[in-house]
Amino acid sequence: MAVTHVQVQQVGELVRQHYVKFERLLEEIHRVIVGQDNLLRKMLVGLLSDGHILLEGVPGLAKTTAVACLARGINTKFQRIQFTPDLLPADIIGTQVFQPHDGSFVVRKGPIFANLILADEINRAPAKVQSALLEAMQERQVTIGGQTFRLEPPFLVLATQNPIEQEGTYPLPEAQVDRFMLKLLVDYPCREEERKILDRIATHRGVPTVSPVMEPEDVFAARKVLDEIYMDDKIKDYIVSLVQATRRPAEFKVDIAGWIEYGASPRATIYLALGARAMAFLSGRGYVTPQDVKDIAPDVLRHRIIVSYEAEAEEKTSDDVVRYILERIEVP
């Protein structure tokens, strides 16, 4: 059924009504976080799309603080899990505790039973612990002693990792990284932003606090609106072409076949569509543009493309591959 211009306008009006609360949330977070507009905007994309996020950056760039501020801005349950080499799966999902007085076992739930989870320095934990978390992320449930427990929505994992330390870290396998919707690279602030940080934080008055300005119901309502945002068939074809070009670049006349070992999975197609709709929502529009796709594509694709030894020898990264594909694939 064809979508009329009037219907798109009506969806746009609905989007603007719901976006007001997310705008208020951003304002509240900016009371603590200086700059990092792209990071905060993409975190809201993950929240709207119900997709987990991996944040990578050197220490001291407010990754943990940004996640904590987002969680405090929503009136919901927040848990921070500090990953360490001696962590066990039971420390995350919970375990059965023996009751000596009657010989029974009682389930003690772990910190995973929250709505927003900060998995701090996820690459410091061994593979068994990472798998326990990533299974909960994928299935939205955990099993303890034969009992299955659903994780209450909204359930969102925001994991951080430090790219510069190798000793004492366990890099996430590529297949597990694929479960994150977005991989966001956090960069240094510019000179003006750093000066604002100095003025705001480098005192003994303490850091400003974030107050809850949203309820979980606001997130659920916005997600329903997201499904109504119009996406033209040409943009859907454009999304599929971008993902297919990571697997068979020669078919799309993209001369980088030697750079790619493995292309993006079908999850990339799904998340590109969801992410593009979320970008349109955050722009107050009831329709998706090709620019929405291009804006979210690097964050969806960079951790899903495995570059070859040849690319590494030429010092090419997955970001270079994505940039090259975006330049070569015709925009509708």
Wavefront OBJ file of the C-alpha trace (Angstrom):
o trace
v 0.000 0.000 0.000
v 1.398 3.367 -1.045
v 2.198 5.827 1.725
v 0.787 9.291 1.111
v 2.491 12.594 1.808
v -0.174 13.340 4.445
v 0.595 10.085 6.292
v 4.313 10.916 6.364
v 3.480 14.364 7.750
v 1.315 12.789 10.460
v 4.147 10.444 11.461
v 6.501 13.434 11.496
v 4.200 15.263 13.915
v 4.084 12.162 16.123
v 7.899 11.942 16.021
v 8.277 15.563 17.135
v 5.876 15.010 20.043
v 7.914 12.069 21.356
v 11.334 13.557 20.551
v 10.792 16.384 23.067
v 11.542 14.031 25.977
v 14.716 12.731 24.348
v 15.823 16.307 23.769
v 15.243 16.962 27.473
v 17.284 13.837 28.286
v 20.192 15.116 26.158
v 20.056 18.487 27.921
v 20.177 16.751 31.293
v 23.177 14.608 30.290
v 24.985 17.702 28.964
v 24.869 19.153 32.481
v 27.669 16.655 33.209
v 29.130 15.704 29.817
v 30.829 18.446 27.791
v 30.681 17.911 24.030
v 30.636 14.275 22.803
v 27.456 15.081 20.850
v 27.960 12.213 18.404
v 28.500 9.700 21.225
v 25.362 10.770 23.105
v 23.244 10.862 19.954
v 24.338 7.356 18.937
v 23.662 6.077 22.471
v 20.073 7.268 22.021
v 19.993 5.437 18.668
v 20.865 2.225 20.531
v 18.210 2.915 23.167
v 15.531 3.583 20.526
v 16.544 0.573 18.412
v 16.820 -1.817 21.382
v 20.417 -2.553 20.371
v 23.460 -3.027 22.604
v 26.452 -0.700 22.262
v 30.221 -1.158 22.510
v 32.197 1.998 23.329
v 35.926 2.062 22.611
v 38.322 4.813 23.617
v 41.395 5.566 25.682
v 40.956 6.125 29.437
v 39.554 9.411 30.716
v 37.158 10.269 27.872
v 33.997 9.977 30.033
v 32.754 6.712 28.490
v 31.643 5.344 31.857
v 30.265 8.712 32.963
v 28.227 9.092 29.762
v 26.611 5.678 30.236
v 25.894 6.368 33.909
v 24.325 9.746 33.028
v 22.094 8.138 30.389
v 20.935 5.562 32.923
v 20.236 8.166 35.608
v 18.253 10.282 33.149
v 15.756 7.422 32.757
v 13.782 6.332 35.805
v 14.863 2.699 35.637
v 17.210 0.185 37.264
v 20.921 0.636 36.498
v 23.820 -1.700 37.308
v 27.515 -1.251 36.728
v 29.620 -4.395 36.410
v 33.384 -3.874 36.626
v 34.978 -6.649 34.578
v 38.164 -8.175 36.006
v 40.227 -11.293 35.134
v 38.950 -13.173 38.212
v 35.240 -12.582 37.477
v 33.018 -15.685 37.157
v 29.798 -16.118 35.117
v 27.864 -16.529 38.390
v 29.055 -13.052 39.423
v 27.016 -11.676 36.496
v 23.945 -13.875 36.062
v 23.620 -15.161 39.637
v 23.731 -18.603 41.224
v 21.938 -21.085 43.482
v 22.626 -20.736 47.194
v 22.259 -23.742 49.502
v 19.981 -23.295 52.523
v 21.335 -25.564 55.304
v 18.205 -25.333 57.478
v 15.985 -27.176 54.979
v 18.472 -28.516 52.409
v 16.998 -26.472 49.546
v 18.586 -24.181 46.971
v 17.506 -20.581 46.495
v 18.268 -18.587 43.340
v 20.214 -15.409 44.009
v 19.991 -13.212 40.942
v 23.081 -11.359 39.718
v 23.528 -7.753 38.555
v 22.411 -8.667 35.013
v 18.836 -8.349 36.319
v 18.575 -4.639 35.647
v 17.441 -2.489 32.732
v 20.588 -0.587 31.779
v 23.865 -2.449 32.265
v 27.287 -0.827 32.150
v 29.815 -3.560 31.373
v 32.950 -1.617 32.233
v 36.188 -2.762 30.539
v 34.538 -5.874 29.109
v 37.806 -7.025 27.528
v 39.368 -7.549 30.978
v 37.182 -10.609 31.667
v 37.933 -14.127 30.352
v 35.929 -15.672 27.505
v 33.560 -17.658 29.747
v 32.364 -14.479 31.464
v 32.062 -12.564 28.193
v 29.970 -15.436 26.776
v 27.625 -15.391 29.778
v 26.936 -11.687 29.241
v 26.618 -11.932 25.471
v 24.204 -14.876 25.752
v 21.980 -12.801 28.031
v 22.203 -9.941 25.505
v 21.113 -12.184 22.634
v 18.426 -14.284 24.326
v 17.174 -11.622 26.794
v 17.040 -14.386 29.372
v 19.360 -16.351 31.686
v 19.252 -19.883 33.052
v 20.230 -20.547 36.664
v 20.115 -24.131 37.917
v 17.638 -25.275 35.277
v 15.319 -22.288 35.792
v 14.951 -19.719 33.033
v 14.414 -16.084 33.943
v 13.361 -13.398 31.486
v 15.202 -10.068 31.611
v 12.769 -7.189 31.991
v 12.631 -4.646 29.137
v 14.095 -2.212 28.448
v 17.298 -4.262 28.626
v 20.336 -2.534 27.181
v 24.021 -3.371 27.624
v 26.568 -0.606 27.089
v 30.063 -2.073 27.254
v 33.333 -0.143 27.324
v 36.776 -1.296 26.308
v 40.215 0.242 26.271
v 42.077 -0.184 22.948
v 45.607 0.585 24.160
v 46.313 -1.979 26.889
v 47.126 -5.540 25.842
v 48.393 -7.034 29.089
v 45.630 -8.596 31.164
v 42.955 -8.220 28.464
v 40.937 -10.754 26.483
v 39.819 -9.253 23.157
v 36.205 -10.018 22.242
v 35.921 -12.626 19.448
v 34.537 -11.222 16.193
v 31.458 -13.474 16.351
v 30.584 -12.099 19.788
v 31.260 -8.473 18.862
v 28.623 -8.932 16.119
v 25.937 -8.987 18.835
v 26.513 -5.322 19.540
v 24.376 -3.118 17.323
v 26.879 -0.251 17.369
v 30.571 0.149 18.015
v 31.263 3.767 18.899
v 34.764 5.254 18.884
v 35.176 7.918 21.555
v 37.698 10.627 20.678
v 39.466 13.411 22.560
v 37.581 16.681 23.119
v 38.537 19.761 21.107
v 40.325 22.717 22.715
v 37.109 24.664 23.528
v 35.441 21.591 25.035
v 38.485 20.790 27.147
v 38.464 24.333 28.514
v 34.785 23.899 29.479
v 35.659 20.621 31.202
v 38.333 22.425 33.203
v 35.900 25.156 34.289
v 33.112 22.743 35.171
v 34.896 19.782 36.742
v 38.270 20.953 38.103
v 36.824 22.288 41.365
v 35.933 20.935 44.791
v 32.263 21.822 44.349
v 31.601 18.413 42.833
v 30.196 17.273 39.501
v 26.586 18.264 38.628
v 24.064 15.443 38.959
v 21.571 14.100 36.439
v 17.885 13.873 37.385
v 15.426 11.361 35.834
v 13.439 13.060 33.056
v 12.038 9.962 31.324
v 10.153 6.783 32.205
v 10.644 3.368 30.523
v 7.142 3.803 29.044
v 8.438 6.833 27.101
v 11.081 4.604 25.489
v 8.506 1.930 24.570
v 6.186 4.552 23.068
v 9.035 6.047 21.004
v 9.962 2.584 19.687
v 6.400 2.141 18.398
v 6.651 5.488 16.611
v 9.984 4.366 15.137
v 8.216 1.495 13.346
v 5.903 4.007 11.650
v 8.718 6.102 10.165
v 8.585 5.806 6.386
v 11.464 4.149 4.541
v 11.311 4.145 0.748
v 12.066 0.930 -1.153
v 15.038 2.662 -2.829
v 16.606 3.283 0.590
v 15.976 -0.340 1.591
v 17.763 -1.433 -1.603
v 20.580 1.015 -0.811
v 21.018 -0.575 2.653
v 21.146 -4.079 1.154
v 23.678 -2.915 -1.467
v 25.970 -1.457 1.221
v 26.001 -4.716 3.187
v 26.349 -6.901 0.075
v 29.294 -4.746 -1.052
v 31.188 -5.760 2.111
v 30.924 -9.409 1.012
v 31.210 -9.183 -2.788
v 32.711 -5.773 -3.557
v 33.612 -6.672 -7.159
v 29.911 -7.040 -8.076
v 29.388 -3.408 -7.083
v 32.543 -2.174 -8.859
v 34.177 -1.446 -5.497
v 37.856 -2.279 -5.993
v 38.721 -3.435 -2.459
v 38.244 -7.208 -2.674
v 41.759 -7.776 -1.366
v 41.068 -5.741 1.773
v 38.169 -7.815 3.121
v 38.514 -11.217 4.777
v 34.884 -11.446 5.914
v 31.985 -9.098 5.211
v 29.122 -7.945 7.424
v 26.442 -10.379 8.604
v 22.669 -10.002 7.982
v 22.475 -8.383 11.424
v 24.121 -5.371 9.771
v 21.200 -5.030 7.331
v 18.655 -5.136 10.165
v 20.571 -2.688 12.350
v 21.230 -0.279 9.468
v 17.477 -0.014 8.888
v 16.695 0.373 12.605
v 19.532 2.836 13.098
v 18.508 4.943 10.090
v 14.950 5.184 11.432
v 16.319 6.214 14.837
v 18.469 8.900 13.190
v 15.367 10.229 11.409
v 13.494 10.233 14.751
v 16.271 12.229 16.420
v 16.082 14.730 13.541
v 12.328 15.124 14.078
v 11.404 13.568 10.711
v 8.782 10.999 9.774
v 10.845 9.604 6.886
v 14.358 8.218 6.325
v 16.881 9.888 4.021
v 20.028 8.324 2.493
v 22.076 10.593 4.787
v 20.540 8.870 7.836
v 21.909 5.575 6.498
v 25.331 7.089 5.773
v 25.526 8.662 9.243
v 24.912 5.396 11.101
v 26.704 3.030 8.663
v 30.262 3.326 10.119
v 29.026 2.528 13.653
v 27.014 -0.492 12.459
v 29.631 -1.882 10.056
v 33.087 -1.175 11.527
v 33.060 -4.172 13.909
v 31.383 -6.505 11.407
v 34.047 -6.276 8.696
v 37.231 -8.278 9.187
v 40.057 -6.871 7.098
v 42.690 -9.043 5.428
v 46.429 -9.194 6.062
v 46.862 -7.309 2.813
v 44.747 -4.432 4.168
v 46.657 -4.450 7.463
v 49.933 -4.320 5.526
v 48.627 -1.214 3.758
v 47.465 0.153 7.144
v 43.814 0.038 6.088
v 41.146 -0.392 8.778
v 37.506 -1.457 8.617
v 36.603 2.249 8.839
v 38.560 2.830 5.623
v 36.639 -0.014 3.976
v 33.280 1.440 5.047
v 34.273 4.912 3.871
v 35.337 3.532 0.483
v 32.072 1.606 0.051
v 29.958 4.642 1.004
v 31.805 6.704 -1.598
v 31.355 4.116 -4.369
v 27.777 2.852 -3.899
v 25.304 5.069 -5.721
v 22.994 7.002 -3.417
v 19.272 6.838 -4.349
l 1 2 3 4 5 6 7 8 9 10 11 12 13 14 15 16 17 18 19 20 21 22 23 24 25 26 27 28 29 30 31 32 33 34 35 36 37 38 39 40 41 42 43 44 45 46 47 48 49 50 51 52 53 54 55 56 57 58 59 60 61 62 63 64 65 66 67 68 69 70 71 72 73 74 75 76 77 78 79 80 81 82 83 84 85 86 87 88 89 90 91 92 93 94 95 96 97 98 99 100 101 102 103 104 105 106 107 108 109 110 111 112 113 114 115 116 117 118 119 120 121 122 123 124 125 126 127 128 129 130 131 132 133 134 135 136 137 138 139 140 141 142 143 144 145 146 147 148 149 150 151 152 153 154 155 156 157 158 159 160 161 162 163 164 165 166 167 168 169 170 171 172 173 174 175 176 177 178 179 180 181 182 183 184 185 186 187 188 189 190 191 192 193 194 195 196 197 198 199 200 201 202 203 204 205 206 207 208 209 210 211 212 213 214 215 216 217 218 219 220 221 222 223 224 225 226 227 228 229 230 231 232 233 234 235 236 237 238 239 240 241 242 243 244 245 246 247 248 249 250 251 252 253 254 255 256 257 258 259 260 261 262 263 264 265 266 267 268 269 270 271 272 273 274 275 276 277 278 279 280 281 282 283 284 285 286 287 288 289 290 291 292 293 294 295 296 297 298 299 300 301 302 303 304 305 306 307 308 309 310 311 312 313 314 315 316 317 318 319 320 321 322 323 324 325 326 327 328 329 330 331 332
